[in-house]
């Protein structure tokens, strides 16, 4: 028998937020008052489609928001980020700190009627760990998975892995029999998506079954009346239609006309009009994502004449000048129309170890910024390129162009270079193309500081620093960040995280801008809560009045 997780850390990591208790009470109240479930179709509009229905191909919000309606993880997060049971009813460490035991929910079946057992969990985790999987990094610490019996599994790790339950929230469970029968034991490469069984077919345990799919257009799902959760939280949507409408205007007009019921990607410039429409409801809330500018602080080598080239961004005073020259409140009000929370740290408030006391930023002051440049020897200013994704974050192009306009009076000429989101991320991941500066948004799937610190501040290696395109490297900081992995002593870990945040805050390698917020718009008689990961669970959608 496993003992309950003895780590005080789990109380923080798995609690997920100070609003969790209130949310759960609200959900239970909604569930208990829902009464008889009538038939009703809901059409859900988004700006983009999942590239494939393979649940292990990508770890992106767009893919997961659709796939989580059909598939389920062992552990899931509620709308405010608290981890709660899904296909695993409970989990905890055994007497061996390298072995987690999970007790699986009984009586669960896949949509084809196949019973859910430990064999499906073992198959799924092994499949998701494959090099071709888009979520393999979440399971990098796993050594092996074994069954104790048909509904108890043990996951052995290479070292202490306190964040394992958090990692499992993005690992959606597949049927071993169905997947192997379709020849999909391995995740297909993107070039082979169209040939794979999992491209347009799905067989999960979730609240909705796949009925039909036209990639890039429509995915139709029907309520799974055999879902294990129906006994306590019956699903009120009888049919769910996922419709892809890339054009912002077309998507909003479809909601206003009544053609669709729920829009997830609401353009911020349309919010005032939608909020004024009494036939609609608009819900907003913070996302587990911060937006910031990364700076290339590495000193380049000599030029063709052998003269050392000086990088202004390598001087902290210049970095402070950029931070001081940016007017975050103006971006919040004028560009994002209030749909952002200005911040002084790259850590979103939702994560464990969030440095609340460091979340402050300098007041906008052009004269102070110019004085800092002069003090650093760059009184005449300089020119920088700013790599910026054309989509992916709220009004990212407008944010980049506004920053360029704000820094011009300081003497810094910013040239925004727009690329697609995919090309933008590929550039940041490349060792060969390091931009002068770049706009980036950090989504922290583990809800823990370690993921953010390792990804952004650790020297780039095969295991860490995947998004550190700044050229920043500190052996001492690498040692501190590396010491967090597997550390199960909560007090020590908390102290070390705080120490690291203090160091990186002083370095100012990144210029924090804002925490992104999410807006959902829907017909007024539907209640869909904003999800902190922007992956709403439509099984919890509630109709304010039951249709007759």
LINBELCOR-V936804 format. One record per helix or strand. SS is the DSSP state (h for helix, s for strand). FROM is the first residue (numbers start at 1). TO is the last residue. If there is no record, write none. Layout:
ss=SS from=FROM to=TO
ss=SS from=FROM to=TO
This chain:
ss=h from=8 to=13
ss=h from=20 to=32
ss=s from=41 to=46
ss=h from=61 to=67
ss=s from=73 to=73
ss=s from=75 to=77
ss=s from=83 to=85
ss=s from=88 to=93
ss=s from=99 to=104
ss=s from=109 to=109
ss=s from=115 to=115
ss=h from=118 to=128
ss=h from=136 to=139
ss=s from=142 to=149
ss=s from=152 to=157
ss=h from=164 to=170
ss=s from=172 to=172
ss=h from=176 to=181
ss=h from=190 to=195
ss=h from=197 to=200
ss=s from=208 to=214
ss=s from=218 to=223
ss=h from=228 to=231
ss=s from=239 to=244
ss=h from=248 to=256
ss=s from=262 to=263
ss=h from=268 to=276
ss=s from=280 to=295
ss=s from=302 to=302
ss=s from=308 to=308
ss=h from=312 to=314
ss=h from=316 to=325
ss=h from=328 to=335
ss=s from=340 to=342
ss=s from=352 to=352
ss=h from=356 to=358
ss=h from=366 to=375
ss=s from=382 to=389
ss=h from=396 to=408
ss=s from=412 to=419
ss=h from=421 to=429
ss=s from=437 to=443
ss=s from=448 to=448
ss=h from=449 to=456
ss=h from=475 to=482
ss=h from=490 to=507
ss=s from=510 to=523
ss=s from=526 to=527
ss=h from=538 to=540
ss=s from=542 to=543
